[in-house]
Amino acid sequence: MDIDFDKEMVGTVEVPDADKLDMDKLTAWFKANVEGFEGPISYTKFKGGQSNPTYKIETPRANYVLRRQPFGKLLPSAHAVDREYKAMTGLYPTGFPVPKTYGLCDDPDVIGSMFFVMSMADGRSLWNGALPNSSPTERRELYNALIDTIADLHLNKPEEIGLGDYGKPTDYCARQIARWSKQYKLSETEHMPEMEKLIEWLPQTIPPQHGNSVVHGDYRLDNVIFHKTESRVIAVLDWELSTLGDPIADFSYLMLNWFQPSDDGRAGLLGLDLEKLGIPTVEQAVERYVARTGYPVPPMDWYFAYNLFRLAGIMQGIKKRVIDGTASSAHAKAMSDRVSPLVERAAQFARAAGMPD
């Protein structure tokens, strides 16, 4: 992880007292569940992972990653580490790039919350969408790999990889809108009229769903690990929001990066000279996805409004945890400040798709 990353998010820190784990109980769990495990364990906490706290587990023979639910009271269906575990466990045998899973623990007596353990992907974590340390050729190859990987995810048949029961195969966007409307209301901290309009308008205007696949739900540049020297994805991370659903909704979430400002040092590409940098344009990215999947991609203003609305609902949950004092990342406060701008941008795309003022 040596280039193009947000230094505030990548890497590990000493575990704060509030996030410490019971090493005796955790070691006993590793001995019982992780083949080839040899102690002792030392551990640090990744700076990111404000939704589900994430730890680097180091042992003499191997390094692992532990993902757990936050301690304390949780919103219903949030922080679904068991779903992350199930998705990766189903996808790993297919050759799709996910870490190997070792075990899920739903006994809160071990460390205080549900958790799972997976292998650690040794590669590059890239945060800045402009990829400033890459050549134009490498940038194009990295973005093509990003697009090809989500296309390959959508080509997997859920029932053929043991994930036929991972969610309902139809009405994905309707279910997501209902879910995040509910989650938003449960964590609401102020009244936002534009959010109320979206909650009312989006369910009434959903496009027909094309196909059914595993959808990641949060697929973006900083949720994948690239090979150290090659332009290929070796691991897709953070499957908390995954389910069965509409592949176009999933793909359009990735495409939002082309419309997000590039001056935040993150994955946004808006305002960059893409041709000069070697980064595919929106049209080129869509063309590549369509060529690989065969899925028709409709005009995406509605999907962009939907995805920004959904993201605002997620961020509102983080904002509420910041206010309640249970958010686990120093970065969470900055993320919580994004709720209002996300709602405004969602409303802009919604109006472009026909939502009345």
FENUR-V66592 format. One record per pair of residues at least 24 apart in sequence whose C-alpha atoms are under 8 Angstrom apart, sorted by sequence separation. I is the first residue (numbers start at 1). GAP is how many residues later the second one is. If there is no record, write none. Layout:
I:GAP / I:GAP
//
This chain:
37:24 / 217:24 / 218:24 / 258:24 / 315:24 / 37:25 / 177:25 / 216:25 / 217:25 / 177:26 / 216:26 / 217:26 / 312:26 / 313:26 / 52:27 / 215:27 / 216:27 / 255:27 / 312:27 / 15:28 / 51:28 / 214:28 / 215:28 / 312:28 / 15:29 / 52:29 / 174:29 / 214:29 / 215:29 / 14:30 / 15:30 / 214:30 / 215:30 / 312:30 / 13:31 / 14:31 / 85:31 / 213:31 / 214:31 / 215:31 / 219:31 / 311:31 / 312:31 / 12:32 / 13:32 / 82:32 / 174:32 / 212:32 / 213:32 / 215:32 / 218:32 / 12:33 / 13:33 / 81:33 / 82:33 / 173:33 / 212:33 / 213:33 / 214:33 / 217:33 / 220:33 / 309:33 / 12:34 / 13:34 / 81:34 / 82:34 / 211:34 / 212:34 / 213:34 / 216:34 / 219:34 / 220:34 / 308:34 / 309:34 / 11:35 / 12:35 / 81:35 / 211:35 / 212:35 / 215:35 / 218:35 / 219:35 / 308:35 / 10:36 / 11:36 / 210:36 / 211:36 / 217:36 / 218:36 / 9:37 / 10:37 / 172:37 / 209:37 / 210:37 / 220:37 / 308:37 / 309:37 / 9:38 / 10:38 / 171:38 / 210:38 / 308:38 / 8:39 / 9:39 / 170:39 / 307:39 / 305:40 / 306:40 / 71:41 / 305:41 / 71:42 / 170:42 / 304:42 / 305:42 / 70:43 / 169:43 / 305:43 / 12:44 / 69:44 / 169:44 / 305:44 / 68:45 / 69:45 / 222:45 / 304:45 / 305:45 / 68:46 / 69:46 / 221:46 / 304:46 / 68:47 / 220:47 / 302:47 / 67:48 / 68:48 / 252:48 / 256:48 / 301:48 / 302:48 / 66:49 / 67:49 / 248:49 / 301:49 / 66:50 / 67:50 / 253:50 / 66:51 / 163:51 / 252:51 / 253:51 / 301:51 / 302:51 / 65:52 / 66:52 / 252:52 / 301:52 / 64:53 / 65:53 / 64:54 / 65:54 / 249:54 / 253:54 / 64:55 / 65:55 / 158:55 / 252:55 / 63:56 / 64:56 / 96:56 / 157:56 / 158:56 / 63:57 / 96:57 / 156:57 / 157:57 / 155:58 / 156:58 / 249:58 / 154:59 / 153:60 / 154:60 / 153:61 / 154:61 / 153:62 / 35:67 / 94:67 / 34:68 / 33:69 / 34:69 / 150:69 / 33:70 / 91:70 / 90:71 / 90:72 / 172:72 / 173:72 / 90:73 / 172:73 / 173:73 / 171:74 / 172:74 / 146:75 / 169:75 / 170:75 / 87:76 / 167:76 / 168:76 / 169:76 / 170:76 / 173:76 / 166:77 / 167:77 / 168:77 / 166:78 / 167:78 / 29:81 / 26:84 / 149:84 / 25:85 / 26:85 / 210:85 / 25:86 / 145:86 / 146:86 / 158:86 / 145:87 / 146:87 / 22:88 / 145:88 / 22:89 / 142:89 / 21:90 / 141:90 / 142:90 / 21:91 / 141:91 / 129:92 / 138:93 / 154:93 / 127:94 / 126:95 / 127:95 / 126:96 / 206:96 / 125:97 / 125:98 / 125:99 / 126:99 / 125:100 / 126:100 / 124:101 / 125:101 / 150:101 / 123:102 / 124:102 / 122:103 / 123:103 / 124:103 / 121:104 / 123:104 / 124:104 / 202:104 / 122:105 / 123:105 / 122:106 / 75:108 / 75:111 / 123:111 / 198:111 / 121:113 / 121:114 / 195:114 / 10:115 / 5:120 / 1:121 / 3:121 / 4:121 / 5:121 / 6:121 / 1:122 / 2:122 / 3:122 / 4:122 / 5:122 / 6:122 / 1:123 / 2:123 / 3:123 / 4:123 / 5:123 / 1:124 / 4:124 / 1:125 / 4:127 / 4:128 / 188:128 / 4:129 / 177:129 / 184:129 / 187:129 / 3:130 / 180:130 / 183:130 / 184:130 / 187:130 / 183:131 / 189:131 / 130:132 / 181:132 / 184:132 / 188:132 / 129:133 / 177:133 / 180:133 / 184:133 / 187:133 / 176:134 / 180:134 / 183:134 / 97:136 / 98:136 / 99:136 / 129:136 / 143:136 / 144:136 / 97:137 / 98:137 / 99:137 / 128:137 / 129:137 / 130:137 / 143:137 / 97:138 / 98:138 / 99:138 / 127:138 / 128:138 / 129:138 / 130:138 / 139:138 / 140:138 / 147:138 / 151:138 / 155:138 / 97:139 / 98:139 / 127:139 / 128:139 / 129:139 / 130:139 / 139:139 / 140:139 / 154:139 / 127:140 / 128:140 / 129:140 / 136:140 / 139:140 / 140:140 / 148:140 / 152:140 / 136:141 / 137:141 / 144:141 / 147:141 / 148:141 / 151:141 / 152:141 / 130:142 / 135:142 / 136:142 / 147:142 / 151:142 / 135:143 / 136:143 / 144:144 / 148:144 / 130:147 / 192:148 / 195:148 / 194:149 / 198:149 / 194:150 / 88:151 / 87:152 / 195:152 / 198:152 / 194:153 / 84:154 / 85:154 / 201:154 / 84:155 / 87:155 / 83:156 / 84:156 / 83:157 / 84:157 / 84:158 / 81:159 / 83:159 / 80:160 / 79:161 / 80:161 / 1:227 / 72:254 / 71:255 / 70:256 / 70:258 / 6:259 / 6:260 / 51:267 / 53:275 / 51:276 / 50:277 / 51:277 / 50:278 / 49:279 / 50:279 / 49:280 / 48:281 / 50:281 / 47:282 / 50:282 / 47:283 / 48:283 / 9:322 / 8:323
//
